[in-house]
């Protein structure tokens, strides 16, 4: 619906999808990531382990089931 455009305030309504064959995008604060999406952050590539993932990869208390570092960027 037009009155709910994608954005930080409506992140719960949307899931970020990574196109096939696309390289990992830089992680963005306030974005929601789907399970299986890869992002780059702090010199690594991270794999999201949950849907609607808004946690920062590698942050204190963010365990491997939420973001798992899979390789160097």
N, C-alpha and C positions, 0 to 999 in steps of 0.2 A: 504494500500500500504506500502511496506517495507520502503520507504524513509520518512514515517510519523509515526514513532513508538509512542505509548502512552508516554506522559511526560508533563512536565510543559509548554514547548514551543508549544505543540500541543493540549493542554487541550480543546480548543474550538471544536476540531474535535471528541471528545469522551464524553460519558456520563458514570459516575460511577454508576454501578448497584449493589444493595445489594442482595445477594442470599437469597432465602426464608429460614426462620428459623435461619438465621445468627444473632448473637448479634450485637449491634452497634460497629462500629470500631472507633478508635480514629480519630478525625478530623485532617486533614493534610493540611497545608498551600500550596497553589498552585494546589490543586486537585479540580476537578469539580464534584459536587454531583447532582444527579437527584432528582426531586420532590418525596417526600415520603421516602427518605433515612434517617436513624437515625445514628447519630454519638455521641460520648462522647467528652466532652470538659469542662474544668474547673469545674469538679464535677457534671456535669449534662448530661442528654441525650437530644439531640436536634433533631427535625424533620425538614427536609428541605421542604419549602413551594414552591420552584420554581425549575425549571430545570436549569442546568448549573450554579449551586450555588457555587461561589468561596469565598463568604463572610465569615468572622469569626463569629461563633455563639456567641451571647452575646456582640459583640463589639459595641461601640458607633455608633448610627445611623442604626444599623441592627435591623429592627423591626420584630414583630412576624409573619408577612407574609413571611419573608425570612427564618428565623430560629426560631422555637418555642421550648422553653424548656418544655419538657413533663414529666420529672421526674428526681430525683437524680440518679446519676450513681451508 
